[in-house]
């Protein structure tokens, strides 16, 4: 397919002209081979006005593309097959639920085979297929020549490379020819937006969310019916033998009660893309729209990927009537997991969960209220390379060397083989940088001991095994 949903493309008509950013988004189809699909350029949504009273009653949303030089939408017929055809659509008419402009493209047609491209009698044919550089990279390029003398270039990697604006075919006049000049979204990809990068949690990480539930019937001015904060704290992290699955133990606590919820095991597999926690599942529908946002969309300059799920209302074809009655989705950020997910149903009610604060190591952002559960003590946390206990085996005293990224409270406890605390240094403020603590151990019997070094400010605990001999 020479058009790729999610790719952010930059076009310019001439030197010094305003730059246009286009992004193709899927709407109303699964994108499976052989099926028809409808895509939108720079999608937007709004409640319909004076059209389809039944749709208004049920709170349906009308959706259409913002419109750009190549129209508002792209219809793909027989997607993924050798007979696939592409129709650029523009001039959406909300009253008629249709598009006034349509330009048919057949990049897989035999050379010089003519077809009718629009309703004004313009014909088109493929005049050249070659390998040529596009933005400095070799690419398969197809040239389509129209009977009015204009040409449109398509590439396998980027889709639309060069061509006239769609409205030229309806209005004539001087064509506004657009040329692909950059692909900003090329900076993103599996390395930043893959599942293992998105869910790169570490023990001690803590995420605070706001959950809201509303029955506003489409009225955004009404306050939510239910709103509260909850926090997820990462207890432990393990990796599968094959390296494709991360398993976390997560403790969740909220303002709803004094106890934290039961520990949950959560798995995310890279082969299936980003996953979601079971408590944050949102409705999945066959009608999907996928796209990647540009890097820096999240306040802390982390790459973000958004996924939307749509359900149609009254119509069976997304092309005939782009109304929907269920709109749900989620946003994922590198290292933060799900930062937002929401569901709007056809009665106008909604639920949403939004990340409002987090702590990852020394990095903090947003709200971290103390009214929620205290930062968790990590069980079995692996010590940092700067942490050491010596001598080991120890005798009359045991020294502990460690390094702290910033000033914070640090506590130290020594446990015997039964888990009982035999020595302790209560949490006390410590400066940042390398430090050393000494525990007097002359009266302790010989045996195996567990040393726990708790960094209160980071919400993590490092664990070391030590022993004593007579």
Secondary structure, DSSP 4 states (H G I P E B T S, - for coil): ----TT-EEEEESSTTSPPEEEEEEEESB---TTS-EEEEESEEEEE-SSS-HHHHHTT-EEEEE--BTTBSEEEEESTTSTT-EEEEEEEEETTTTEEEEEEEE-TTSPBT--EE-STT--EEEEEEEEEEEETTEEEEEEEEEETTS-EEEEETTTEEEEEE-TTHHHH-SS--EEEEEE-GGGG-SHHHHSHHHHT---TT-EEEEEEEEE--TT-TTSPPSEEEEEEEEEEEEEE-TTSSEEEEEEEEEETT-SSPPPPEEEEEEGGG-----GGG-----SEEEEEEPPTT-STTS--EEEEEEEEE-S-S-TTT--EEEEEEEEEEETTTEEEEEEEE-TTS-EEEEEEEEEEETTEEEE---TTSPPPPPPTTPBPPTT-EEESSSB-SEEEEEEEESSSEEEEEEEE-TTS-EEEEEEEEEE-SEEEEEEEE-TTPPSEEEEEEEEETTTTEEEEEEEEE--
